[in-house]
């Protein structure tokens, strides 16, 4: 059986000698609960949003203290219609449920990756790691060195 996304990410971090912290916590269904359970500031949370369009799947990673601007997403993707991936698509593409998608599009998940300016503004990124009960934090510089994403401006404050 293939390793879980969670295991693959932790293995990559260990292989690259990247320092990270992990938390085990009760189920967190959204970024607010995750931040509260971890005791971390909301703005450090990396919220991964998976969109579907005619172009295929695209992941946008934004600070959890912001909301995605769907007009900007459509413009970035050059698509008239975009929608959030549904639960079944999340399972098929990444093997995770809603709320557990880690920000590793392109590396472990077959989709384009777009990283919002709000992530670059922080020193640290904290995210659920393939499970609603486990989170990881790491330096943004280390995260950016691991992924190949396009820098975008696609959200606005809550």
C-alpha positions as CSV (number, residue, x, y, z in Angstrom):
1,X,0.0,0.0,0.0
2,X,1.2,3.5,-0.8
3,X,2.3,5.8,2.1
4,X,-0.3,8.3,3.2
5,X,0.2,11.9,2.1
6,X,1.0,12.7,5.8
7,X,3.8,10.1,5.8
8,X,5.2,11.3,2.5
9,X,5.4,14.9,3.7
10,X,7.0,14.1,7.0
11,X,9.5,11.8,5.2
12,X,10.4,14.6,2.8
13,X,11.0,17.0,5.6
14,X,13.2,14.5,7.5
15,X,15.2,13.7,4.3
16,X,15.8,17.3,3.7
17,X,16.7,18.0,7.4
18,X,13.9,20.6,7.6
19,X,12.9,21.5,11.1
20,X,9.2,21.2,11.8
21,X,6.9,20.9,14.7
22,X,3.8,18.6,14.7
23,X,0.7,18.5,16.8
24,X,-1.8,15.8,17.4
25,X,-5.2,17.3,18.3
26,X,-8.9,16.5,18.2
27,X,-10.8,16.8,14.9
28,X,-10.6,20.3,13.5
29,X,-13.2,21.0,10.7
30,X,-11.9,24.4,9.8
31,X,-8.9,26.8,10.1
32,X,-10.4,28.5,13.2
33,X,-10.7,25.3,15.1
34,X,-7.2,24.1,14.0
35,X,-5.6,27.3,15.1
36,X,-7.4,27.2,18.5
37,X,-6.5,23.5,19.1
38,X,-2.8,24.2,18.2
39,X,-2.7,27.5,20.1
40,X,-1.2,29.2,17.0
41,X,-2.2,32.6,15.5
42,X,-4.8,32.3,12.8
43,X,-2.7,34.3,10.3
44,X,0.0,31.6,10.3
45,X,-2.4,29.0,9.1
46,X,-1.9,27.9,5.5
47,X,-5.4,27.3,4.1
48,X,-5.3,25.0,1.0
49,X,-8.2,25.5,-1.4
50,X,-8.6,23.1,-4.3
51,X,-10.5,24.4,-7.3
52,X,-11.8,22.6,-10.4
53,X,-12.1,24.3,-13.8
54,X,-11.9,23.2,-17.4
55,X,-8.1,23.6,-17.0
56,X,-8.1,20.9,-14.3
57,X,-7.4,21.1,-10.6
58,X,-5.6,24.1,-9.1
59,X,-4.6,24.6,-5.4
60,X,-4.5,28.1,-3.9
61,X,-2.7,28.5,-0.5
62,X,-3.7,31.5,1.5
63,X,-3.3,32.7,5.1
64,X,-6.2,31.4,7.2
65,X,-6.9,35.0,8.3
66,X,-8.1,35.8,4.7
67,X,-10.8,34.8,2.3
68,X,-10.2,33.7,-1.3
69,X,-11.4,36.2,-4.0
70,X,-13.1,34.0,-6.6
71,X,-13.0,36.8,-9.2
72,X,-9.2,36.9,-8.9
73,X,-9.1,33.1,-9.0
74,X,-11.0,33.1,-12.3
75,X,-8.8,35.8,-13.7
76,X,-5.6,34.0,-12.6
77,X,-6.8,30.7,-14.1
78,X,-8.3,32.5,-17.2
79,X,-11.5,30.6,-16.7
80,X,-15.1,31.8,-16.6
81,X,-16.2,29.1,-14.3
82,X,-14.4,27.6,-11.3
83,X,-15.7,25.7,-8.3
84,X,-14.3,24.1,-5.2
85,X,-13.4,20.5,-5.5
86,X,-16.0,18.2,-3.8
87,X,-15.3,15.6,-1.1
88,X,-15.0,12.8,-3.6
89,X,-12.5,14.7,-5.8
90,X,-10.4,15.5,-2.7
91,X,-10.4,11.8,-1.8
92,X,-9.5,10.7,-5.4
93,X,-6.8,13.3,-6.0
94,X,-5.2,13.6,-2.6
95,X,-6.6,10.9,-0.4
96,X,-7.9,13.4,2.2
97,X,-11.2,14.8,3.5
98,X,-12.3,18.4,3.4
99,X,-10.2,20.5,5.8
100,X,-7.1,18.1,5.7
101,X,-5.5,19.2,2.4
102,X,-1.9,20.1,2.9
103,X,-0.3,22.9,0.8
104,X,1.8,20.6,-1.4
105,X,0.1,20.8,-4.8
106,X,2.3,19.9,-7.6
107,X,4.7,17.9,-5.4
108,X,2.4,15.2,-4.0
109,X,-1.0,16.2,-5.5
110,X,-1.5,16.4,-9.2
111,X,-2.5,20.1,-9.6
112,X,-1.1,23.5,-10.2
113,X,-0.1,25.4,-7.1
114,X,-0.7,29.1,-6.5
115,X,0.7,30.7,-3.3
116,X,-0.9,34.0,-2.1
117,X,1.2,37.0,-1.0
118,X,-0.2,36.5,2.5
119,X,1.9,33.3,2.9
120,X,5.1,35.2,1.9
121,X,4.3,37.8,4.5
122,X,4.9,35.3,7.4
123,X,8.0,33.6,8.7
124,X,6.1,30.4,9.6
125,X,3.3,28.3,8.0
126,X,1.1,25.9,10.0
127,X,-1.2,23.5,8.2
128,X,-3.2,20.3,8.6
129,X,-1.2,17.5,7.2
130,X,-3.5,15.1,5.5
131,X,-5.6,14.5,8.6
132,X,-8.1,16.5,10.6
133,X,-6.2,15.5,13.8
134,X,-2.6,16.4,12.8
135,X,-0.9,19.7,12.0
136,X,2.7,20.7,11.1
137,X,4.5,24.0,11.3
138,X,7.6,24.9,9.4
139,X,9.5,28.0,8.2
140,X,7.9,29.6,5.1
141,X,11.3,29.7,3.5
142,X,11.7,25.9,3.8
143,X,8.1,25.4,2.5
144,X,8.8,27.6,-0.5
145,X,12.0,25.6,-1.2
146,X,10.0,22.4,-1.4
147,X,7.2,23.5,-3.7
148,X,7.0,25.0,-7.1
149,X,4.1,27.5,-7.0
150,X,3.2,30.7,-8.7
151,X,3.1,33.8,-6.5
152,X,-0.3,35.5,-6.7
153,X,-2.6,38.1,-5.0
154,X,-5.9,36.3,-4.7
155,X,-7.6,37.0,-1.4
156,X,-8.8,39.7,1.0
157,X,-9.2,40.0,4.8
158,X,-12.0,38.2,6.6
